[in-house]
């Protein structure tokens, strides 16, 4: 376990090596990036085995009194700042350790990131073949993965924030990888700016905790929150500020607008961002800082409300989108909302379980979308209405994509069904009834938009762009096939296997371990909704037995709003044009006319004008000066005479 820090170090080292020596490295250094993440995956496996065999007797491990899970810390001194007795917040020098934390949450997240990143990089060898910046792509991929792995390992908020910002930088570089085109360029800037808004909240939240705790240590902050030492107001404020950072990275309403535009980047980047790195960072942050959130009922309700709004709103947009990658993008937003909703409903294990199941399935779906683009020769958007009937030309892609769609749609016995069922149980048990009703509606819509994408692209009538389609290379289909196996079988870890495994609830939990339990009423209802959605989509898009045109006409106004993505982007643009720019213009005028012209230039102008006026008496003529002296003498004489009278 002490060597777990090497998991990100390999990729950190690969990035500069590729940048500096790609000209002389085979395949521009791509194998180096793959070996780095492969080495990280091996170290993760060894770390996981070591952790599973550890106990509280290990000198670096203990059973947390807050989370109830075995937690191991490995750290070294980083730096000290301040002088004893001088600090405004603590009466000693600030000492910061550079450390890693190994607990069940860290183990599962490291496994997801390393495995999916390894698959994506192998897939990219074929997908990105021939790109003029092939080496740079793998360099940024390595840096991106290293930053996310560091974020997962960090045991203090300052190190987490450094990795957090590095993840944002790498997303900017990868989304805008084809920066010569305006679309990727603008999408990268949008993602960077929008997520920075949330990051400001995260930074303020971290500083608020430091001021009140006197340390950046997560352990100290969690203990202070759980014991009530922070106070309810500070705890709620800190939780909400941390949530702002999570909302930006995990694309929660209203910060979700950057994520669909991120589709402008290479498709393997989309798979990595949407499945295993950037977007799950926000969910991970809330899960990691859960002791702070759990200590504030108000913050927990805000998390649940934000998650529900995001999940339901994104699901409706995905249902009417026509671009394949954007359907998957809004699907990601919706499922991230479900994870946040689960966290707000005290379904910590369910949220982490769904994060894993969704990660494998969504990586599979995005790589499947990339396979479709590769097969039909598309270089930009893929309109699902123009690429129908691909099951004959791309049978492997059709099968694996369908598995991912069925899993995320909640069809038993695939992994997405079991994780979604756990979320439904948490929502039904701990939130008002309106939440479970709307969550069920979201689950139905999730199945419906996944079925629509699957049936239209692979099983519907042949599209005009499908005539020359062909199956993708074996390296691409091989990676997708491995992910398909996980999308099928990963959910079985939910079960209790006597003598072998206590189920995911016995390993990944908050406060206390829970065995798997199945709510037959909720389970049956979710099965009916999911199967019904797929049957309905089959009747509409394959058999054409039901026409959706009358419904489109009847609800045209509502449909227009949904297709306009609820005009959130327009609202942002309006606020920028009418509010931000107007206020900025007023401030600029005040700065120029008052601060600059009056406060700064005013004294100089007064001195200059006074000097101009005063210099008029300096003529250089003796007779002028003599006249002035004579007038002065006469004036003084008159003044003396008047006083004497």
QUIJOZI-V777060 format. One record per helix or strand of 3 or more residues. SS is the DSSP state (H for helix, E for strand). FROM is the first residue (numbers start at 1). LEN is the number of residues. If there is no record, write none. Layout:
SS_FROM_LEN, SS_FROM_LEN
This chain:
H_2_20, H_26_27, E_61_3, E_70_12, E_94_9, H_104_24, H_134_20, H_157_19, H_182_32, H_218_10, H_232_18, H_257_8, H_267_9, H_278_11, H_290_5, H_297_24, H_324_21, H_348_29, H_395_14, H_415_16, H_433_27, H_474_21, H_504_3, H_520_22, H_549_6, H_556_8, H_565_53, H_622_23
